Amino acid sequence: MSVENQFPADLFDAMVGFIEQHPQWDQYRLMQSALAGFLFQQGCQDKPVVRHYLDGLFRKPEIAAH
């Protein structure tokens, strides 16, 4: 499934700024984490959603190879 959405400019700018400051994140990881967090906070207890939510909270930054 593909999802297309128009973001308000201020949210899009904030997302771009976050990704620039945190290179271990990309737009897909950020959106997955945000959606899982929203669903979890709304009471969703499906195991895959909870796993994505917890991965977003506790995933360690990937160390770039030099």
All heavy atoms as TSV, in Angstrom:
chain	resi	resn	atom	element	x	y	z
A	1	MET	N	N	0.848	-1.172	0.000
A	1	MET	CA	C	0.000	0.000	0.000
A	1	MET	C	C	0.890	1.229	0.000
A	1	MET	O	O	1.878	1.297	0.709
A	1	MET	CB	C	-0.897	-0.008	1.243
A	1	MET	CG	C	-1.676	1.255	1.394
A	1	MET	SD	S	-3.108	1.074	2.417
A	1	MET	CE	C	-2.585	1.629	3.983
A	2	SER	N	N	0.512	2.176	-0.775
A	2	SER	CA	C	1.256	3.431	-0.836
A	2	SER	C	C	0.363	4.541	-0.296
A	2	SER	O	O	-0.828	4.578	-0.589
A	2	SER	CB	C	1.657	3.735	-2.278
A	2	SER	OG	O	2.342	4.955	-2.332
A	3	VAL	N	N	0.949	5.409	0.503
A	3	VAL	CA	C	0.192	6.516	1.094
A	3	VAL	C	C	0.820	7.816	0.629
A	3	VAL	O	O	2.029	8.006	0.732
A	3	VAL	CB	C	0.212	6.435	2.635
A	3	VAL	CG1	C	-0.512	7.613	3.240
A	3	VAL	CG2	C	-0.403	5.128	3.106
A	4	GLU	N	N	-0.003	8.686	0.114
A	4	GLU	CA	C	0.470	10.002	-0.299
A	4	GLU	C	C	-0.288	11.029	0.527
A	4	GLU	O	O	-1.490	10.896	0.736
A	4	GLU	CB	C	0.204	10.231	-1.785
A	4	GLU	CG	C	0.806	11.509	-2.289
A	4	GLU	CD	C	0.651	11.655	-3.799
A	4	GLU	OE1	O	0.714	10.644	-4.493
A	4	GLU	OE2	O	0.451	12.790	-4.233
A	5	ASN	N	N	0.430	12.046	0.984
A	5	ASN	CA	C	-0.197	13.028	1.847
A	5	ASN	C	C	0.450	14.391	1.616
A	5	ASN	O	O	1.623	14.485	1.309
A	5	ASN	CB	C	-0.042	12.620	3.318
A	5	ASN	CG	C	-0.923	13.436	4.227
A	5	ASN	OD1	O	-1.608	14.352	3.812
A	5	ASN	ND2	N	-0.897	13.093	5.490
A	6	GLN	N	N	-0.337	15.415	1.780
A	6	GLN	CA	C	0.169	16.781	1.740
A	6	GLN	C	C	0.337	17.253	3.186
A	6	GLN	O	O	-0.616	17.251	3.950
A	6	GLN	CB	C	-0.836	17.692	1.020
A	6	GLN	CG	C	-1.067	17.331	-0.422
A	6	GLN	CD	C	0.088	17.761	-1.307
A	6	GLN	OE1	O	0.740	18.757	-1.050
A	6	GLN	NE2	N	0.337	17.003	-2.351
A	7	PHE	N	N	1.554	17.617	3.552
A	7	PHE	CA	C	1.821	18.101	4.900
A	7	PHE	C	C	1.732	19.617	4.931
A	7	PHE	O	O	2.148	20.277	3.970
A	7	PHE	CB	C	3.237	17.714	5.353
A	7	PHE	CG	C	3.396	16.281	5.692
A	7	PHE	CD1	C	3.976	15.402	4.806
A	7	PHE	CD2	C	2.992	15.792	6.926
A	7	PHE	CE1	C	4.140	14.075	5.111
A	7	PHE	CE2	C	3.145	14.466	7.243
A	7	PHE	CZ	C	3.714	13.600	6.341
A	8	PRO	N	N	1.266	20.168	6.040
A	8	PRO	CA	C	1.399	21.616	6.200
A	8	PRO	C	C	2.893	21.971	6.149
A	8	PRO	O	O	3.744	21.195	6.597
A	8	PRO	CB	C	0.820	21.883	7.593
A	8	PRO	CG	C	-0.075	20.712	7.868
A	8	PRO	CD	C	0.561	19.552	7.171
A	9	ALA	N	N	3.198	23.115	5.580
A	9	ALA	CA	C	4.593	23.519	5.364
A	9	ALA	C	C	5.406	23.506	6.653
A	9	ALA	O	O	6.563	23.076	6.652
A	9	ALA	CB	C	4.648	24.897	4.715
A	10	ASP	N	N	4.812	23.948	7.766
A	10	ASP	CA	C	5.580	23.996	9.013
A	10	ASP	C	C	5.942	22.599	9.512
A	10	ASP	O	O	7.045	22.379	10.002
A	10	ASP	CB	C	4.857	24.809	10.083
A	10	ASP	CG	C	3.431	24.365	10.344
A	10	ASP	OD1	O	2.889	23.546	9.578
A	10	ASP	OD2	O	2.833	24.861	11.320
A	11	LEU	N	N	5.035	21.620	9.357
A	11	LEU	CA	C	5.359	20.251	9.761
A	11	LEU	C	C	6.409	19.638	8.833
A	11	LEU	O	O	7.322	18.951	9.282
A	11	LEU	CB	C	4.109	19.371	9.754
A	11	LEU	CG	C	3.115	19.585	10.879
A	11	LEU	CD1	C	1.919	18.661	10.709
A	11	LEU	CD2	C	3.772	19.358	12.225
A	12	PHE	N	N	6.284	19.907	7.553
A	12	PHE	CA	C	7.267	19.393	6.597
A	12	PHE	C	C	8.645	19.973	6.890
A	12	PHE	O	O	9.645	19.244	6.919
A	12	PHE	CB	C	6.843	19.721	5.159
A	12	PHE	CG	C	7.806	19.199	4.139
A	12	PHE	CD1	C	7.798	17.857	3.789
A	12	PHE	CD2	C	8.724	20.041	3.540
A	12	PHE	CE1	C	8.697	17.363	2.850
A	12	PHE	CE2	C	9.621	19.558	2.603
A	12	PHE	CZ	C	9.611	18.218	2.256
A	13	ASP	N	N	8.718	21.274	7.142
A	13	ASP	CA	C	9.997	21.921	7.462
A	13	ASP	C	C	10.597	21.338	8.738
A	13	ASP	O	O	11.810	21.123	8.813
A	13	ASP	CB	C	9.817	23.432	7.604
A	13	ASP	CG	C	9.482	24.109	6.280
A	13	ASP	OD1	O	9.700	23.491	5.208
A	13	ASP	OD2	O	8.989	25.251	6.318
A	14	ALA	N	N	9.759	21.078	9.728
A	14	ALA	CA	C	10.247	20.483	10.978
A	14	ALA	C	C	10.782	19.079	10.733
A	14	ALA	O	O	11.823	18.694	11.283
A	14	ALA	CB	C	9.135	20.457	12.020
A	15	MET	N	N	10.096	18.301	9.881
A	15	MET	CA	C	10.554	16.956	9.562
A	15	MET	C	C	11.904	17.007	8.849
A	15	MET	O	O	12.829	16.272	9.207
A	15	MET	CB	C	9.533	16.226	8.697
A	15	MET	CG	C	9.953	14.813	8.331
A	15	MET	SD	S	8.740	13.888	7.375
A	15	MET	CE	C	8.903	14.675	5.770
A	16	VAL	N	N	12.036	17.879	7.870
A	16	VAL	CA	C	13.299	18.009	7.127
A	16	VAL	C	C	14.420	18.425	8.074
A	16	VAL	O	O	15.522	17.864	8.038
A	16	VAL	CB	C	13.142	19.005	5.957
A	16	VAL	CG1	C	14.499	19.340	5.347
A	16	VAL	CG2	C	12.203	18.438	4.904
A	17	GLY	N	N	14.150	19.386	8.945
A	17	GLY	CA	C	15.163	19.824	9.906
A	17	GLY	C	C	15.582	18.709	10.848
A	17	GLY	O	O	16.771	18.545	11.142
A	18	PHE	N	N	14.615	17.919	11.309
A	18	PHE	CA	C	14.929	16.795	12.202
A	18	PHE	C	C	15.821	15.787	11.496
A	18	PHE	O	O	16.831	15.333	12.040
A	18	PHE	CB	C	13.642	16.122	12.683
A	18	PHE	CG	C	13.898	14.951	13.587
A	18	PHE	CD1	C	14.062	15.128	14.945
A	18	PHE	CD2	C	13.990	13.665	13.069
A	18	PHE	CE1	C	14.313	14.048	15.785
A	18	PHE	CE2	C	14.234	12.577	13.890
A	18	PHE	CZ	C	14.403	12.772	15.247
A	19	ILE	N	N	15.469	15.434	10.260
A	19	ILE	CA	C	16.240	14.446	9.507
A	19	ILE	C	C	17.649	14.963	9.223
A	19	ILE	O	O	18.619	14.197	9.278
A	19	ILE	CB	C	15.492	14.053	8.218
A	19	ILE	CG1	C	14.227	13.263	8.587
A	19	ILE	CG2	C	16.382	13.240	7.282
A	19	ILE	CD1	C	13.274	13.037	7.436
A	20	GLU	N	N	17.791	16.247	8.951
A	20	GLU	CA	C	19.123	16.820	8.733
A	20	GLU	C	C	19.990	16.724	9.983
A	20	GLU	O	O	21.190	16.498	9.900
A	20	GLU	CB	C	19.010	18.269	8.281
A	20	GLU	CG	C	18.522	18.427	6.857
A	20	GLU	CD	C	18.266	19.884	6.468
A	20	GLU	OE1	O	18.326	20.777	7.343
A	20	GLU	OE2	O	18.006	20.110	5.274
A	21	GLN	N	N	19.392	16.890	11.155
A	21	GLN	CA	C	20.136	16.841	12.411
A	21	GLN	C	C	20.338	15.417	12.923
A	21	GLN	O	O	21.166	15.184	13.800
A	21	GLN	CB	C	19.425	17.661	13.482
A	21	GLN	CG	C	19.424	19.145	13.193
A	21	GLN	CD	C	18.682	19.938	14.251
A	21	GLN	OE1	O	18.277	19.411	15.285
A	21	GLN	NE2	N	18.484	21.213	13.997
A	22	HIS	N	N	19.553	14.469	12.415
A	22	HIS	CA	C	19.616	13.076	12.864
A	22	HIS	C	C	19.707	12.173	11.633
A	22	HIS	O	O	18.704	11.587	11.198
A	22	HIS	CB	C	18.373	12.722	13.693
A	22	HIS	CG	C	18.203	13.577	14.893
A	22	HIS	ND1	N	17.511	14.773	14.866
A	22	HIS	CD2	C	18.667	13.438	16.153
A	22	HIS	CE1	C	17.545	15.320	16.070
A	22	HIS	NE2	N	18.247	14.526	16.866
A	23	PRO	N	N	20.900	12.033	11.061
A	23	PRO	CA	C	21.044	11.308	9.795
A	23	PRO	C	C	20.685	9.822	9.878
A	23	PRO	O	O	20.490	9.185	8.852
A	23	PRO	CB	C	22.512	11.506	9.426
A	23	PRO	CG	C	23.185	11.906	10.684
A	23	PRO	CD	C	22.162	12.573	11.538
A	24	GLN	N	N	20.567	9.261	11.082
A	24	GLN	CA	C	20.169	7.866	11.206
A	24	GLN	C	C	18.673	7.687	10.924
A	24	GLN	O	O	18.199	6.582	10.767
A	24	GLN	CB	C	20.542	7.294	12.586
A	24	GLN	CG	C	19.731	7.846	13.742
A	24	GLN	CD	C	20.293	9.117	14.355
A	24	GLN	OE1	O	21.049	9.851	13.727
A	24	GLN	NE2	N	19.913	9.394	15.583
A	25	TRP	N	N	17.942	8.790	10.850
A	25	TRP	CA	C	16.513	8.763	10.529
A	25	TRP	C	C	16.323	9.141	9.071
A	25	TRP	O	O	17.083	9.917	8.516
A	25	TRP	CB	C	15.752	9.767	11.402
A	25	TRP	CG	C	15.622	9.346	12.831
A	25	TRP	CD1	C	16.563	9.453	13.799
A	25	TRP	CD2	C	14.476	8.758	13.438
A	25	TRP	NE1	N	16.078	8.977	14.986
A	25	TRP	CE2	C	14.792	8.542	14.790
A	25	TRP	CE3	C	13.211	8.407	12.973
A	25	TRP	CZ2	C	13.889	7.972	15.680
A	25	TRP	CZ3	C	12.311	7.845	13.867
A	25	TRP	CH2	C	12.650	7.627	15.200
A	26	ASP	N	N	15.273	8.605	8.465
A	26	ASP	CA	C	14.850	9.062	7.148
A	26	ASP	C	C	13.340	9.281	7.214
A	26	ASP	O	O	12.708	9.009	8.248
A	26	ASP	CB	C	15.254	8.096	6.036
A	26	ASP	CG	C	14.634	6.711	6.172
A	26	ASP	OD1	O	13.547	6.569	6.783
A	26	ASP	OD2	O	15.218	5.752	5.654
A	27	GLN	N	N	12.766	9.782	6.136
A	27	GLN	CA	C	11.341	10.122	6.160
A	27	GLN	C	C	10.471	8.901	6.422
A	27	GLN	O	O	9.428	9.008	7.067
A	27	GLN	CB	C	10.928	10.785	4.859
A	27	GLN	CG	C	11.023	9.871	3.649
A	27	GLN	CD	C	10.796	10.608	2.350
A	27	GLN	OE1	O	10.937	11.819	2.285
A	27	GLN	NE2	N	10.439	9.880	1.322
A	28	TYR	N	N	10.887	7.729	5.963
A	28	TYR	CA	C	10.080	6.530	6.144
A	28	TYR	C	C	10.116	6.057	7.595
A	28	TYR	O	O	9.079	5.730	8.173
A	28	TYR	CB	C	10.556	5.431	5.194
A	28	TYR	CG	C	10.501	5.883	3.762
A	28	TYR	CD1	C	11.672	6.181	3.073
A	28	TYR	CD2	C	9.292	6.066	3.109
A	28	TYR	CE1	C	11.632	6.630	1.762
A	28	TYR	CE2	C	9.236	6.520	1.800
A	28	TYR	CZ	C	10.403	6.794	1.135
A	28	TYR	OH	O	10.364	7.247	-0.155
A	29	ARG	N	N	11.300	6.046	8.187
A	29	ARG	CA	C	11.421	5.633	9.585
A	29	ARG	C	C	10.671	6.617	10.494
A	29	ARG	O	O	9.992	6.213	11.434
A	29	ARG	CB	C	12.895	5.561	9.975
A	29	ARG	CG	C	13.082	5.121	11.405
A	29	ARG	CD	C	14.546	4.966	11.760
A	29	ARG	NE	N	14.658	4.780	13.199
A	29	ARG	CZ	C	15.694	5.144	13.915
A	29	ARG	NH1	N	16.742	5.669	13.335
A	29	ARG	NH2	N	15.705	4.965	15.211
A	30	LEU	N	N	10.795	7.902	10.200
A	30	LEU	CA	C	10.112	8.917	10.999
A	30	LEU	C	C	8.594	8.742	10.934
A	30	LEU	O	O	7.914	8.769	11.953
A	30	LEU	CB	C	10.520	10.314	10.537
A	30	LEU	CG	C	9.910	11.481	11.301
A	30	LEU	CD1	C	10.304	11.441	12.773
A	30	LEU	CD2	C	10.333	12.795	10.682
A	31	MET	N	N	8.063	8.530	9.732
A	31	MET	CA	C	6.609	8.372	9.587
A	31	MET	C	C	6.126	7.076	10.230
A	31	MET	O	O	5.058	7.048	10.854
A	31	MET	CB	C	6.208	8.423	8.107
A	31	MET	CG	C	6.417	9.794	7.491
A	31	MET	SD	S	5.612	11.131	8.418
A	31	MET	CE	C	3.919	10.604	8.346
A	32	GLN	N	N	6.897	5.987	10.104
A	32	GLN	CA	C	6.510	4.735	10.750
A	32	GLN	C	C	6.472	4.901	12.264
A	32	GLN	O	O	5.533	4.448	12.925
A	32	GLN	CB	C	7.497	3.617	10.387
A	32	GLN	CG	C	7.359	3.134	8.976
A	32	GLN	CD	C	8.441	2.129	8.607
A	32	GLN	OE1	O	9.321	1.812	9.410
A	32	GLN	NE2	N	8.385	1.640	7.381
A	33	SER	N	N	7.472	5.575	12.804
A	33	SER	CA	C	7.530	5.797	14.243
A	33	SER	C	C	6.376	6.678	14.711
A	33	SER	O	O	5.744	6.401	15.734
A	33	SER	CB	C	8.874	6.426	14.616
A	33	SER	OG	O	8.967	6.633	15.997
A	34	ALA	N	N	6.092	7.730	13.955
A	34	ALA	CA	C	5.010	8.640	14.327
A	34	ALA	C	C	3.655	7.931	14.282
A	34	ALA	O	O	2.829	8.079	15.192
A	34	ALA	CB	C	5.001	9.861	13.404
A	35	LEU	N	N	3.419	7.146	13.235
A	35	LEU	CA	C	2.145	6.440	13.117
A	35	LEU	C	C	1.990	5.383	14.201
A	35	LEU	O	O	0.937	5.272	14.829
A	35	LEU	CB	C	2.028	5.802	11.729
A	35	LEU	CG	C	0.736	5.051	11.456
A	35	LEU	CD1	C	-0.488	5.936	11.665
A	35	LEU	CD2	C	0.757	4.488	10.050
A	36	ALA	N	N	3.048	4.621	14.450
A	36	ALA	CA	C	2.994	3.613	15.506
A	36	ALA	C	C	2.764	4.274	16.860
A	36	ALA	O	O	1.978	3.774	17.677
A	36	ALA	CB	C	4.279	2.793	15.523
A	37	GLY	N	N	3.426	5.402	17.118
A	37	GLY	CA	C	3.228	6.114	18.385
A	37	GLY	C	C	1.804	6.593	18.539
A	37	GLY	O	O	1.201	6.458	19.609
A	38	PHE	N	N	1.232	7.141	17.480
A	38	PHE	CA	C	-0.155	7.599	17.528
A	38	PHE	C	C	-1.100	6.431	17.802
A	38	PHE	O	O	-1.964	6.512	18.681
A	38	PHE	CB	C	-0.534	8.291	16.219
A	38	PHE	CG	C	-1.997	8.634	16.147
A	38	PHE	CD1	C	-2.484	9.769	16.779
A	38	PHE	CD2	C	-2.885	7.807	15.477
A	38	PHE	CE1	C	-3.837	10.076	16.730
A	38	PHE	CE2	C	-4.238	8.102	15.424
A	38	PHE	CZ	C	-4.712	9.237	16.047
A	39	LEU	N	N	-0.942	5.355	17.054
A	39	LEU	CA	C	-1.835	4.197	17.227
A	39	LEU	C	C	-1.719	3.616	18.633
A	39	LEU	O	O	-2.721	3.297	19.277
A	39	LEU	CB	C	-1.537	3.133	16.177
A	39	LEU	CG	C	-1.900	3.507	14.739
A	39	LEU	CD1	C	-1.383	2.441	13.780
A	39	LEU	CD2	C	-3.395	3.712	14.580
A	40	PHE	N	N	-0.482	3.489	19.129
A	40	PHE	CA	C	-0.265	2.952	20.469
A	40	PHE	C	C	-0.915	3.851	21.524
A	40	PHE	O	O	-1.585	3.374	22.435
A	40	PHE	CB	C	1.233	2.802	20.735
A	40	PHE	CG	C	1.553	2.212	22.079
A	40	PHE	CD1	C	1.451	0.853	22.290
A	40	PHE	CD2	C	1.961	3.025	23.128
A	40	PHE	CE1	C	1.740	0.302	23.539
A	40	PHE	CE2	C	2.255	2.496	24.368
A	40	PHE	CZ	C	2.145	1.121	24.579
A	41	GLN	N	N	-0.739	5.155	21.389
A	41	GLN	CA	C	-1.314	6.088	22.360
A	41	GLN	C	C	-2.834	6.108	22.313
A	41	GLN	O	O	-3.482	6.477	23.298
A	41	GLN	CB	C	-0.752	7.487	22.135
A	41	GLN	CG	C	0.710	7.585	22.509
A	41	GLN	CD	C	1.321	8.923	22.132
A	41	GLN	OE1	O	0.660	9.811	21.619
A	41	GLN	NE2	N	2.616	9.052	22.375
A	42	GLN	N	N	-3.405	5.671	21.192
A	42	GLN	CA	C	-4.861	5.613	21.066
A	42	GLN	C	C	-5.406	4.262	21.519
A	42	GLN	O	O	-6.601	3.992	21.381
A	42	GLN	CB	C	-5.288	5.895	19.620
A	42	GLN	CG	C	-4.886	7.266	19.124
A	42	GLN	CD	C	-5.373	8.389	20.021
A	42	GLN	OE1	O	-6.539	8.444	20.388
A	42	GLN	NE2	N	-4.480	9.290	20.373
A	43	GLY	N	N	-4.541	3.400	22.043
A	43	GLY	CA	C	-4.991	2.140	22.615
A	43	GLY	C	C	-4.766	0.907	21.769
A	43	GLY	O	O	-5.155	-0.191	22.174
A	44	CYS	N	N	-4.152	1.039	20.609
A	44	CYS	CA	C	-3.895	-0.124	19.765
A	44	CYS	C	C	-2.854	-1.012	20.454
A	44	CYS	O	O	-1.782	-0.543	20.830
A	44	CYS	CB	C	-3.402	0.309	18.392
A	44	CYS	SG	S	-3.086	-1.079	17.287
A	45	GLN	N	N	-3.184	-2.290	20.625
A	45	GLN	CA	C	-2.269	-3.227	21.277
A	45	GLN	C	C	-1.808	-4.335	20.346
A	45	GLN	O	O	-1.276	-5.349	20.803
A	45	GLN	CB	C	-2.959	-3.830	22.516
A	45	GLN	CG	C	-3.243	-2.808	23.600
A	45	GLN	CD	C	-1.979	-2.206	24.179
A	45	GLN	OE1	O	-1.047	-2.922	24.540
A	45	GLN	NE2	N	-1.926	-0.888	24.246
A	46	ASP	N	N	-2.006	-4.167	19.032
A	46	ASP	CA	C	-1.530	-5.158	18.071
A	46	ASP	C	C	-0.018	-5.292	18.205
A	46	ASP	O	O	0.702	-4.289	18.254
A	46	ASP	CB	C	-1.878	-4.764	16.638
A	46	ASP	CG	C	-3.371	-4.805	16.357
A	46	ASP	OD1	O	-4.115	-5.410	17.160
A	46	ASP	OD2	O	-3.793	-4.225	15.340
A	47	LYS	N	N	0.469	-6.527	18.259
A	47	LYS	CA	C	1.899	-6.754	18.492
A	47	LYS	C	C	2.806	-6.040	17.496
A	47	LYS	O	O	3.803	-5.451	17.898
A	47	LYS	CB	C	2.202	-8.249	18.535
A	47	LYS	CG	C	1.718	-8.895	19.815
A	47	LYS	CD	C	2.113	-10.349	19.887
A	47	LYS	CE	C	1.598	-10.933	21.193
A	47	LYS	NZ	N	2.055	-12.302	21.390
A	48	PRO	N	N	2.512	-6.066	16.184
A	48	PRO	CA	C	3.408	-5.344	15.265
A	48	PRO	C	C	3.445	-3.835	15.524
A	48	PRO	O	O	4.497	-3.206	15.418
A	48	PRO	CB	C	2.821	-5.640	13.879
A	48	PRO	CG	C	2.041	-6.903	14.052
A	48	PRO	CD	C	1.505	-6.846	15.454
A	49	VAL	N	N	2.310	-3.251	15.899
A	49	VAL	CA	C	2.272	-1.814	16.189
A	49	VAL	C	C	3.097	-1.513	17.438
A	49	VAL	O	O	3.901	-0.578	17.450
A	49	VAL	CB	C	0.817	-1.315	16.354
A	49	VAL	CG1	C	0.787	0.122	16.850
A	49	VAL	CG2	C	0.056	-1.458	15.039
A	50	VAL	N	N	2.921	-2.322	18.468
A	50	VAL	CA	C	3.679	-2.128	19.710
A	50	VAL	C	C	5.177	-2.280	19.439
A	50	VAL	O	O	5.993	-1.497	19.927
A	50	VAL	CB	C	3.204	-3.104	20.808
A	50	VAL	CG1	C	4.102	-3.029	22.037
A	50	VAL	CG2	C	1.755	-2.815	21.182
A	51	ARG	N	N	5.545	-3.263	18.606
A	51	ARG	CA	C	6.963	-3.469	18.276
A	51	ARG	C	C	7.539	-2.247	17.564
A	51	ARG	O	O	8.619	-1.771	17.907
A	51	ARG	CB	C	7.131	-4.707	17.400
A	51	ARG	CG	C	8.584	-4.992	17.040
A	51	ARG	CD	C	8.763	-6.290	16.264
A	51	ARG	NE	N	7.753	-6.521	15.248
A	51	ARG	CZ	C	7.796	-6.047	14.004
A	51	ARG	NH1	N	8.790	-5.267	13.626
A	51	ARG	NH2	N	6.842	-6.330	13.144
A	52	HIS	N	N	6.803	-1.700	16.582
A	52	HIS	CA	C	7.279	-0.501	15.887
A	52	HIS	C	C	7.371	0.682	16.845
A	52	HIS	O	O	8.304	1.484	16.761
A	52	HIS	CB	C	6.355	-0.150	14.717
A	52	HIS	CG	C	6.568	-1.002	13.517
A	52	HIS	ND1	N	7.687	-0.922	12.725
A	52	HIS	CD2	C	5.788	-1.969	12.968
A	52	HIS	CE1	C	7.601	-1.792	11.743
A	52	HIS	NE2	N	6.454	-2.444	11.868
A	53	TYR	N	N	6.399	0.791	17.736
A	53	TYR	CA	C	6.417	1.874	18.721
A	53	TYR	C	C	7.667	1.773	19.606
A	53	TYR	O	O	8.398	2.749	19.772
A	53	TYR	CB	C	5.148	1.819	19.573
A	53	TYR	CG	C	5.145	2.788	20.718
A	53	TYR	CD1	C	5.033	4.159	20.499
A	53	TYR	CD2	C	5.259	2.352	22.033
A	53	TYR	CE1	C	5.037	5.063	21.546
A	53	TYR	CE2	C	5.250	3.246	23.090
A	53	TYR	CZ	C	5.137	4.598	22.846
A	53	TYR	OH	O	5.148	5.482	23.882
A	54	LEU	N	N	7.924	0.591	20.138
A	54	LEU	CA	C	9.078	0.412	21.017
A	54	LEU	C	C	10.392	0.541	20.252
A	54	LEU	O	O	11.354	1.103	20.774
A	54	LEU	CB	C	8.992	-0.942	21.731
A	54	LEU	CG	C	7.828	-1.064	22.719
A	54	LEU	CD1	C	7.752	-2.482	23.266
A	54	LEU	CD2	C	7.941	-0.046	23.838
A	55	ASP	N	N	10.445	0.053	19.008
A	55	ASP	CA	C	11.649	0.230	18.196
A	55	ASP	C	C	11.951	1.720	18.001
A	55	ASP	O	O	13.107	2.126	18.025
A	55	ASP	CB	C	11.496	-0.438	16.829
A	55	ASP	CG	C	11.668	-1.944	16.883
A	55	ASP	OD1	O	12.092	-2.474	17.932
A	55	ASP	OD2	O	11.351	-2.599	15.865
A	56	GLY	N	N	10.913	2.517	17.796
A	56	GLY	CA	C	11.105	3.948	17.633
A	56	GLY	C	C	11.638	4.614	18.887
A	56	GLY	O	O	12.404	5.573	18.822
A	57	LEU	N	N	11.260	4.085	20.045
A	57	LEU	CA	C	11.733	4.655	21.308
A	57	LEU	C	C	13.156	4.234	21.651
A	57	LEU	O	O	13.937	5.038	22.170
A	57	LEU	CB	C	10.819	4.216	22.459
A	57	LEU	CG	C	9.416	4.799	22.515
A	57	LEU	CD1	C	8.656	4.186	23.683
A	57	LEU	CD2	C	9.455	6.304	22.636
A	58	PHE	N	N	13.477	2.983	21.374
A	58	PHE	CA	C	14.719	2.424	21.904
A	58	PHE	C	C	15.763	2.054	20.867
A	58	PHE	O	O	16.825	1.564	21.214
A	58	PHE	CB	C	14.406	1.187	22.752
A	58	PHE	CG	C	13.551	1.497	23.939
A	58	PHE	CD1	C	12.243	1.050	24.007
A	58	PHE	CD2	C	14.033	2.279	24.973
A	58	PHE	CE1	C	11.441	1.351	25.095
A	58	PHE	CE2	C	13.244	2.592	26.071
A	58	PHE	CZ	C	11.949	2.123	26.127
A	59	ARG	N	N	15.506	2.288	19.602
A	59	ARG	CA	C	16.477	1.939	18.566
A	59	ARG	C	C	17.706	2.819	18.717
A	59	ARG	O	O	17.607	4.043	18.742
A	59	ARG	CB	C	15.857	2.141	17.191
A	59	ARG	CG	C	16.721	1.659	16.066
A	59	ARG	CD	C	15.950	1.756	14.784
A	59	ARG	NE	N	16.749	1.307	13.667
A	59	ARG	CZ	C	16.346	1.389	12.416
A	59	ARG	NH1	N	15.176	1.910	12.125
A	59	ARG	NH2	N	17.120	0.972	11.464
A	60	LYS	N	N	18.847	2.179	18.809
A	60	LYS	CA	C	20.102	2.912	18.968
A	60	LYS	C	C	20.526	3.495	17.634
A	60	LYS	O	O	20.295	2.895	16.591
A	60	LYS	CB	C	21.196	1.988	19.503
A	60	LYS	CG	C	20.928	1.531	20.920
A	60	LYS	CD	C	22.044	0.682	21.425
A	60	LYS	CE	C	21.741	0.243	22.854
A	60	LYS	NZ	N	22.791	-0.601	23.416
A	61	PRO	N	N	21.150	4.662	17.653
A	61	PRO	CA	C	21.649	5.238	16.394
A	61	PRO	C	C	22.635	4.295	15.723
A	61	PRO	O	O	23.445	3.656	16.386
A	61	PRO	CB	C	22.355	6.528	16.831
A	61	PRO	CG	C	21.884	6.795	18.210
A	61	PRO	CD	C	21.461	5.481	18.796
A	62	GLU	N	N	22.524	4.223	14.388
A	62	GLU	CA	C	23.481	3.413	13.641
A	62	GLU	C	C	24.775	4.193	13.496
A	62	GLU	O	O	24.769	5.383	13.221
A	62	GLU	CB	C	22.887	3.084	12.268
A	62	GLU	CG	C	21.631	2.243	12.384
A	62	GLU	CD	C	20.874	2.161	11.079
A	62	GLU	OE1	O	21.354	2.678	10.060
A	62	GLU	OE2	O	19.781	1.562	11.098
A	63	ILE	N	N	25.873	3.516	13.704
A	63	ILE	CA	C	27.187	4.169	13.609
A	63	ILE	C	C	27.643	4.097	12.164
A	63	ILE	O	O	27.707	3.019	11.573
A	63	ILE	CB	C	28.207	3.478	14.555
A	63	ILE	CG1	C	27.718	3.607	15.996
A	63	ILE	CG2	C	29.580	4.084	14.371
A	63	ILE	CD1	C	28.537	2.803	16.984
A	64	ALA	N	N	27.946	5.256	11.619
A	64	ALA	CA	C	28.398	5.315	10.225
A	64	ALA	C	C	29.812	4.774	10.121
A	64	ALA	O	O	30.668	5.076	10.952
A	64	ALA	CB	C	28.331	6.750	9.707
A	65	ALA	N	N	30.048	3.983	9.093
A	65	ALA	CA	C	31.385	3.445	8.858
A	65	ALA	C	C	32.278	4.526	8.237
A	65	ALA	O	O	31.839	5.264	7.369
A	65	ALA	CB	C	31.315	2.236	7.933
A	66	HIS	N	N	33.486	4.627	8.710
A	66	HIS	CA	C	34.425	5.628	8.181
A	66	HIS	C	C	35.403	4.982	7.259
A	66	HIS	O	O	35.912	3.988	7.398
A	66	HIS	CB	C	35.169	6.338	9.311
A	66	HIS	CG	C	34.252	7.167	10.162
A	66	HIS	ND1	N	33.731	8.367	9.742
A	66	HIS	CD2	C	33.752	6.946	11.391
A	66	HIS	CE1	C	32.966	8.865	10.700
A	66	HIS	NE2	N	32.966	7.999	11.718
